[in-house]
Amino acid sequence: MTATPTRPTLNILFIADSDSQLLACEALCSAPSELSVHWSINVIPRDGTPQALLQRLSQKATLRHQSLAQLLRDRRLQSFDAIGVFLTGSKLNDIRLALQREGPRPLLFCGFNGVVLEHFIEGVSWRLGYDLICLSGPRDQEALSQLVAGTPFDQQRTVLTGLRRNAPCPGLVPVAQRPRRLVFAEQVIMPASSTERARLVRLLSDLASRSPNWEVLIKPRIAPGDATFHDVDTHISTTLKQTLGIPPANLRLDYRPLPVLLSQARLLATLSSTAFFDALDFGCRAIAISDLGLQPDYGGHVYAGSGVWRSLESIPNLDALDAEGPSPDPHWLEWMGYAQRFSPSTLLDALHEQKRQPPSGLPSTIGYPGNAQSSFNQLRLGAEAAMASGDWSNARELLCQAALMRPQHRGVARRYWAVRQTNPLLRQLALLISYRDLK
């Protein structure tokens, strides 16, 4: 007799749009677990989503493609055990308001992709009120605890999912047996100015010239002509040509996937990127570049105390750096969240534990303690999300704010009048008459 298939222990949906947030979902989908999990990912359609990333995700999860407006009207959301929202700003509130209704609802969790730099407070303020917030490690947890102490959110639940994003790779070549190769992982918006980007290219070129028996590879974020969510006026290949003319023979661009490069290199250099921790996953040593100073905008402050902050200009050659065997301070690594005890698997354990418990009951009011960046359109989208879930109180509150922001806007005035109707039939008729798709 054939056994009847059982429903997965956890049915989890991710909602994400940018390539960066999709990478966070990919890492969580790769979490080893004794639980049976069915992963789904709703990729909100946007230009610039890398096809290679979508292909990888399709091998791990069921992919869906719905706009945010379509998704918020989809009653299938209620069928999931948990929903992970990896969006930005007020869109986090849109999803929460859409599902904030009486009766059972999926567990809601959210998080960040990798290392959080100078926008931690702003980012956390949008996430407060979720059942679980994924944080990297004690550094972020301490910052959150200080932020919410004495507020209605001082009992906010968190789970530490760590900075180990790559599954163990069997057969990695020991670093001492790898080719003499340093990889620089470009970040599209760091540094942002063309002057500093040119300076960085020159520093790498000079280091390559001082190390003729090494390869120095620059890994561009994207290929020329490709789209991404962060616009840069000049591609790194153009910067290289304009700055150097003819670069040293041992300095070149390499477009292969970063995991491939890291598994075949001895050293990684980065300004401030989660690639630093990816390098450690692949047995590659890593340094943080200090030549541009301790700038919070570039995330250099994160590496204070790491023991691997280095000036490229002051390195005699890469043989000397290799012989030094740079290794991050273990206490700093653990503080950041790179340790065995921090893992995406802890999220699954926490969701499984909370699955049969009622939602946390944290305050559902928005705007606390500091997300004052809400734009006019964000208020309107939030109101539509609240209406879709029958949350008329929040819909009135959001439309009231939008009406105060633009008192002459007739569309908002009509929607605000509609949601204030207490008669359900009259309210529904007014909503139909005043409806305008905000996709």
C-alpha positions as CSV (number, residue, x, y, z in Angstrom):
1,M,0.0,0.0,0.0
2,T,1.5,3.4,-1.0
3,A,1.9,5.8,1.8
4,T,-0.1,9.1,1.5
5,P,2.3,12.1,1.2
6,T,2.2,14.3,4.2
7,R,2.1,18.1,4.1
8,P,5.4,19.8,4.7
9,T,6.1,20.6,8.3
10,L,6.6,24.3,7.3
11,N,5.2,26.0,4.2
12,I,7.2,29.2,3.9
13,L,6.8,32.1,1.4
14,F,9.4,34.8,0.8
15,I,8.5,38.1,-0.7
16,A,11.4,40.1,-2.3
17,D,12.2,42.4,-5.2
18,S,15.9,43.4,-5.4
19,D,18.8,41.1,-6.2
20,S,20.3,41.9,-2.8
21,Q,17.2,40.8,-0.9
22,L,16.8,37.7,-3.1
23,L,20.3,36.7,-2.1
24,A,19.2,36.8,1.5
25,C,16.3,34.5,0.6
26,E,18.6,32.2,-1.2
27,A,20.8,31.9,1.9
28,L,17.8,31.1,4.1
29,C,16.5,28.5,1.6
30,S,19.9,26.7,1.8
31,A,19.6,26.2,5.6
32,P,20.1,22.6,6.6
33,S,17.3,21.4,8.9
34,E,15.7,18.2,10.2
35,L,12.3,19.8,9.4
36,S,10.5,19.3,6.2
37,V,10.1,22.7,4.5
38,H,8.5,23.8,1.3
39,W,9.9,27.1,0.1
40,S,8.1,29.6,-2.2
41,I,9.5,32.9,-3.3
42,N,7.4,35.7,-4.8
43,V,9.7,37.8,-6.9
44,I,8.1,41.2,-7.4
45,P,8.9,41.9,-11.1
46,R,11.5,44.6,-11.7
47,D,14.0,45.4,-14.4
48,G,17.5,44.3,-13.5
49,T,16.8,41.0,-11.7
50,P,19.7,38.7,-12.7
51,Q,18.5,35.7,-14.6
52,A,21.3,33.5,-13.2
53,L,20.0,34.3,-9.7
54,L,16.4,33.4,-10.6
55,Q,17.6,30.1,-12.2
56,R,19.4,29.2,-8.9
57,L,16.4,30.1,-6.9
58,S,14.1,28.0,-9.1
59,Q,16.1,24.9,-8.1
60,K,15.4,25.5,-4.4
61,A,12.0,27.0,-4.3
62,T,8.7,27.5,-6.1
63,L,8.9,30.9,-7.9
64,R,6.0,33.2,-8.2
65,H,5.9,36.6,-10.0
66,Q,3.2,39.0,-8.7
67,S,3.4,42.7,-8.2
68,L,2.9,44.0,-4.7
69,A,-0.6,45.2,-5.4
70,Q,-1.6,41.8,-6.9
71,L,0.0,40.0,-4.0
72,L,-1.8,42.0,-1.3
73,R,-5.1,40.9,-2.9
74,D,-4.2,37.3,-3.1
75,R,-6.1,35.3,-0.5
76,R,-3.6,32.4,-0.9
77,L,-1.3,34.3,1.4
78,Q,-3.3,32.9,4.3
79,S,-2.3,29.4,3.4
80,F,1.3,29.7,4.4
81,D,2.7,28.9,7.8
82,A,5.1,31.8,7.7
83,I,5.9,34.7,5.4
84,G,9.3,36.3,5.2
85,V,9.2,39.8,3.9
86,F,12.5,41.0,2.4
87,L,11.5,44.4,1.1
88,T,12.5,47.9,2.0
89,G,10.8,50.9,3.7
90,S,7.1,51.2,4.0
91,K,6.5,48.1,1.8
92,L,7.3,46.1,5.0
93,N,4.3,47.9,6.6
94,D,2.2,47.2,3.6
95,I,2.5,43.4,4.0
96,R,2.0,43.5,7.7
97,L,-1.1,45.7,7.5
98,A,-2.5,43.4,4.7
99,L,-2.3,40.4,7.0
100,Q,-3.2,42.2,10.2
101,R,-6.7,40.9,10.7
102,E,-8.7,39.1,13.4
103,G,-8.2,35.3,13.5
104,P,-5.3,33.1,12.5
105,R,-2.7,34.5,10.2
106,P,0.8,33.3,9.0
107,L,3.8,34.1,11.2
108,L,5.5,37.1,9.8
109,F,9.3,37.5,9.8
110,C,11.8,39.8,8.1
111,G,15.5,40.5,8.1
112,F,18.4,42.1,6.4
113,N,20.8,40.9,3.7
114,G,24.2,40.5,5.2
115,V,26.1,43.3,7.0
116,V,24.0,46.3,8.0
117,L,25.8,49.6,7.7
118,E,24.7,53.1,8.7
119,H,20.9,52.7,8.1
120,F,20.3,50.1,10.8
121,I,18.0,52.3,12.9
122,E,15.9,53.4,10.0
123,G,15.8,49.8,8.7
124,V,14.8,48.3,12.1
125,S,12.1,50.9,12.6
126,W,10.2,49.6,9.6
127,R,10.5,46.0,10.9
128,L,9.3,46.4,14.4
129,G,6.1,44.6,15.1
130,Y,6.9,41.5,13.1
131,D,6.7,38.1,14.9
132,L,10.5,37.6,14.2
133,I,13.3,39.8,13.0
134,C,16.3,38.0,11.6
135,L,19.6,39.6,12.7
136,S,23.1,38.7,11.9
137,G,24.6,38.5,15.4
138,P,25.2,40.1,18.8
139,R,26.3,43.5,17.2
140,D,22.9,44.0,15.7
141,Q,21.0,42.6,18.6
142,E,22.7,45.0,21.0
143,A,21.9,47.9,18.8
144,L,18.2,46.8,18.6
145,S,18.0,46.4,22.4
146,Q,19.3,49.9,22.9
147,L,16.8,51.3,20.4
148,V,13.7,49.7,21.8
149,A,14.5,49.9,25.5
150,G,11.5,51.4,27.3
151,T,9.3,51.5,24.2
152,P,6.2,49.4,23.4
153,F,8.6,47.2,21.3
154,D,11.0,46.2,24.1
155,Q,9.8,42.6,23.8
156,Q,10.4,42.4,20.1
157,R,11.5,38.8,19.2
158,T,14.6,38.3,17.2
159,V,16.6,35.3,15.9
160,L,20.3,35.4,15.0
161,T,20.8,33.8,11.6
162,G,24.5,34.7,11.2
163,L,26.7,35.6,8.3
164,R,27.5,32.1,7.0
165,R,25.5,32.3,3.7
166,N,27.2,29.4,1.8
167,A,26.8,25.7,2.4
168,P,30.1,23.9,3.2
169,C,31.9,23.0,0.0
170,P,33.7,19.6,0.1
171,G,37.0,19.4,-1.7
172,L,38.1,23.0,-1.3
173,V,41.8,23.4,-2.1
174,P,43.8,24.6,0.9
175,V,44.6,28.3,0.6
176,A,48.4,27.6,0.5
177,Q,48.0,25.4,-2.6
178,R,45.9,27.9,-4.5
179,P,47.2,30.2,-7.3
180,R,48.7,33.5,-6.1
181,R,45.5,35.5,-6.7
182,L,43.8,38.4,-5.0
183,V,40.1,39.2,-5.8
184,F,38.6,42.7,-5.3
185,A,34.8,42.5,-5.1
186,E,33.4,45.7,-6.5
187,Q,30.4,47.3,-4.8
188,V,28.3,49.3,-7.1
189,I,27.7,52.3,-4.9
190,M,30.8,52.2,-2.7
191,P,32.7,54.3,-3.3
192,A,30.1,56.5,-5.1
193,S,32.3,59.3,-6.5
194,S,34.2,58.8,-9.7
195,T,37.3,60.3,-8.1
196,E,37.4,57.7,-5.3
197,R,36.5,54.9,-7.7
198,A,39.5,55.9,-9.9
199,R,41.7,56.1,-6.8
200,L,40.7,52.6,-5.8
201,V,41.6,51.3,-9.3
202,R,45.0,53.0,-9.1
203,L,45.7,51.5,-5.7
204,L,44.9,48.0,-7.0
205,S,47.1,48.7,-10.1
206,D,50.0,49.8,-8.0
207,L,49.7,46.8,-5.8
208,A,49.6,44.5,-8.9
209,S,52.8,46.2,-10.2
210,R,54.5,45.6,-6.9
211,S,53.5,41.9,-7.0
212,P,54.3,40.7,-10.5
213,N,54.0,37.0,-9.5
214,W,50.3,37.5,-8.4
215,E,47.1,38.0,-10.3
216,V,44.8,40.8,-9.2
217,L,41.3,40.2,-10.3
218,I,38.5,42.9,-10.2
219,K,35.1,41.2,-10.0
220,P,32.5,43.7,-11.4
221,R,29.1,43.6,-9.8
222,I,27.5,43.5,-13.3
223,A,28.6,43.1,-16.9
224,P,28.6,46.2,-19.2
225,G,25.1,47.0,-20.4
226,D,23.4,44.9,-17.7
227,A,20.9,46.5,-15.4
228,T,20.8,46.5,-11.6
229,F,18.9,48.3,-8.9
230,H,21.8,50.7,-8.1
231,D,22.7,53.0,-11.0
232,V,26.3,53.9,-11.6
233,D,27.3,56.4,-14.3
234,T,30.5,54.6,-15.3
235,H,31.1,50.9,-15.4
236,I,34.2,49.7,-13.7
237,S,35.7,48.6,-17.1
238,T,35.5,52.2,-18.3
239,T,37.0,53.5,-15.0
240,L,39.8,51.0,-15.5
241,K,40.5,52.2,-19.0
242,Q,40.2,55.9,-18.2
243,T,42.3,55.7,-15.1
244,L,45.1,53.5,-16.3
245,G,45.1,53.4,-20.0
246,I,46.9,50.1,-20.3
247,P,46.8,48.3,-16.9
248,P,49.5,46.0,-15.6
249,A,49.4,42.5,-17.3
250,N,48.5,40.9,-14.0
251,L,45.5,43.1,-13.3
252,R,42.2,42.2,-15.1
253,L,38.5,42.1,-14.8
254,D,36.9,38.7,-14.2
255,Y,33.1,38.1,-14.6
256,R,32.9,34.6,-13.2
257,P,30.6,34.1,-10.2
258,L,32.1,35.3,-7.0
259,P,31.9,31.8,-5.3
260,V,34.1,30.4,-8.1
261,L,36.7,33.1,-7.7
262,L,36.8,32.9,-3.9
263,S,37.3,29.1,-4.0
264,Q,40.3,29.6,-6.2
265,A,41.9,32.6,-4.6
266,R,44.1,33.2,-1.7
267,L,43.0,36.7,-0.8
268,L,39.9,38.9,-1.0
269,A,40.0,42.7,-0.6
270,T,36.8,44.7,-0.1
271,L,35.7,48.1,1.2
272,S,32.8,46.8,3.2
273,S,30.8,43.9,1.8
274,T,29.2,40.7,2.9
275,A,31.6,39.2,0.4
276,F,34.1,39.4,3.2
277,F,32.3,36.7,5.1
278,D,31.6,34.8,1.9
279,A,35.3,34.6,1.4
280,L,35.7,32.9,4.8
281,D,33.1,30.4,3.8
282,F,35.3,29.4,0.8
283,G,38.5,29.2,2.8
284,C,39.8,32.5,1.3
285,R,41.5,35.1,3.5
286,A,40.0,38.5,3.5
287,I,41.1,42.1,4.3
288,A,39.1,45.3,4.5
289,I,40.6,48.3,2.6
290,S,41.3,51.3,4.9
291,D,42.7,53.7,2.3
292,L,39.5,55.7,2.0
293,G,39.2,56.2,5.8
294,L,36.7,55.3,8.5
295,Q,33.6,56.4,6.6
296,P,30.3,55.2,7.8
297,D,28.8,55.7,4.3
298,Y,31.2,53.0,3.1
299,G,30.9,50.8,6.1
300,G,34.5,50.9,7.1
301,H,33.6,51.5,10.7
302,V,32.2,47.9,10.8
303,Y,35.8,46.6,10.5
304,A,37.2,48.5,13.5
305,G,38.6,45.9,15.8
306,S,38.6,43.2,13.1
307,G,42.4,42.9,12.9
308,V,42.3,42.9,9.1
309,W,41.9,46.5,8.2
310,R,44.7,47.2,5.8
311,S,45.9,50.1,3.6
312,L,46.6,48.9,0.1
313,E,49.1,51.7,-0.3
314,S,51.2,50.5,2.6
315,I,51.4,46.8,1.6
316,P,54.9,46.2,0.3
317,N,53.6,43.4,-2.0
318,L,51.2,40.5,-1.9
319,D,53.8,38.0,-0.9
320,A,54.3,39.9,2.3
321,L,50.5,40.0,2.9
322,D,50.2,36.4,2.1
323,A,53.0,35.4,4.5
324,E,51.3,37.5,7.2
325,G,48.2,35.2,6.9
326,P,45.6,37.9,7.8
327,S,43.0,36.4,10.0
328,P,40.0,38.3,11.6
329,D,39.9,38.5,15.4
330,P,37.7,35.6,16.6
331,H,35.8,37.8,19.1
332,W,35.0,40.3,16.4
333,L,33.8,37.6,14.1
334,E,31.5,36.2,16.8
335,W,30.2,39.7,17.6
336,M,29.4,40.3,14.0
337,G,27.6,36.9,13.7
338,Y,30.1,34.7,12.0
339,A,30.2,31.7,14.2
340,Q,28.9,28.1,14.2
341,R,26.2,28.9,16.7
342,F,24.6,31.4,14.4
343,S,22.8,29.8,11.4
344,P,19.8,30.2,9.2
345,S,18.6,26.9,10.7
346,T,17.8,28.8,13.9
347,L,15.1,30.6,12.0
348,L,13.4,27.3,11.1
349,D,13.6,26.1,14.7
350,A,12.1,29.4,15.9
351,L,9.2,29.3,13.4
352,H,8.5,25.7,14.2
353,E,8.4,26.5,17.9
354,Q,6.0,29.5,17.4
355,K,3.8,27.8,14.8
356,R,1.3,26.6,17.4
357,Q,1.5,29.7,19.5
358,P,-0.6,32.8,19.0
359,P,1.1,35.9,17.4
360,S,3.2,37.9,19.7
361,G,0.7,40.7,20.2
362,L,3.3,43.4,19.6
363,P,1.9,46.9,18.9
364,S,0.6,47.2,15.3
365,T,0.8,51.0,15.1
366,I,3.1,52.3,12.4
367,G,5.7,55.1,12.6
368,Y,7.3,54.1,15.8
369,P,10.0,54.9,16.8
370,G,11.4,56.7,13.8
371,N,10.3,55.8,10.3
372,A,9.4,59.3,9.2
373,Q,10.5,58.7,5.5
374,S,7.0,57.7,4.4
375,S,6.2,59.3,1.1
376,F,2.8,60.3,-0.2
377,N,2.6,57.2,-2.5
378,Q,3.8,54.9,0.3
379,L,0.9,56.2,2.5
380,R,-1.6,55.4,-0.3
381,L,-0.1,52.0,-0.9
382,G,-0.3,51.2,2.8
383,A,-3.9,52.3,2.9
384,E,-4.8,50.1,-0.1
385,A,-3.1,47.2,1.7
386,A,-5.1,47.9,4.9
387,M,-8.3,48.0,2.9
388,A,-7.5,44.7,1.2
389,S,-7.3,43.1,4.7
390,G,-10.4,44.9,6.0
391,D,-8.3,46.9,8.4
392,W,-10.4,50.1,8.1
393,S,-8.9,51.8,11.1
394,N,-5.4,51.8,9.7
395,A,-6.7,52.7,6.2
396,R,-8.4,55.8,7.7
397,E,-5.2,56.7,9.6
398,L,-3.0,56.4,6.5
399,L,-5.4,58.3,4.2
400,C,-5.8,61.0,6.8
401,Q,-2.0,61.5,6.8
402,A,-1.9,61.5,2.9
403,A,-4.8,64.0,2.9
404,L,-2.9,66.3,5.3
405,M,0.2,66.0,3.1
406,R,-1.8,66.9,-0.1
407,P,-5.2,68.4,0.8
408,Q,-6.0,69.3,-2.8
409,H,-5.6,65.7,-4.1
410,R,-9.1,64.6,-5.1
411,G,-8.3,60.9,-5.4
412,V,-7.1,60.7,-1.8
413,A,-10.1,62.8,-0.6
414,R,-12.5,60.4,-2.3
415,R,-10.8,57.3,-0.9
416,Y,-10.7,58.9,2.6
417,W,-14.4,59.7,2.4
418,A,-15.1,56.1,1.3
419,V,-13.3,54.4,4.2
420,R,-15.1,56.6,6.7
421,Q,-18.5,55.2,5.8
422,T,-19.8,52.9,8.5
423,N,-22.4,51.3,6.3
424,P,-20.6,48.3,4.6
425,L,-22.6,48.5,1.4
426,L,-22.2,52.2,1.0
427,R,-18.5,51.9,1.8
428,Q,-18.0,49.1,-0.8
429,L,-19.8,51.2,-3.5
430,A,-17.7,54.3,-2.7
431,L,-14.6,52.2,-2.9
432,L,-15.6,50.9,-6.3
433,I,-16.3,54.4,-7.6
434,S,-13.1,55.9,-6.3
435,Y,-10.8,52.9,-7.1
436,R,-7.5,53.6,-9.0
437,D,-4.9,51.0,-9.5
438,L,-1.6,52.1,-7.8
439,K,0.7,49.4,-9.2
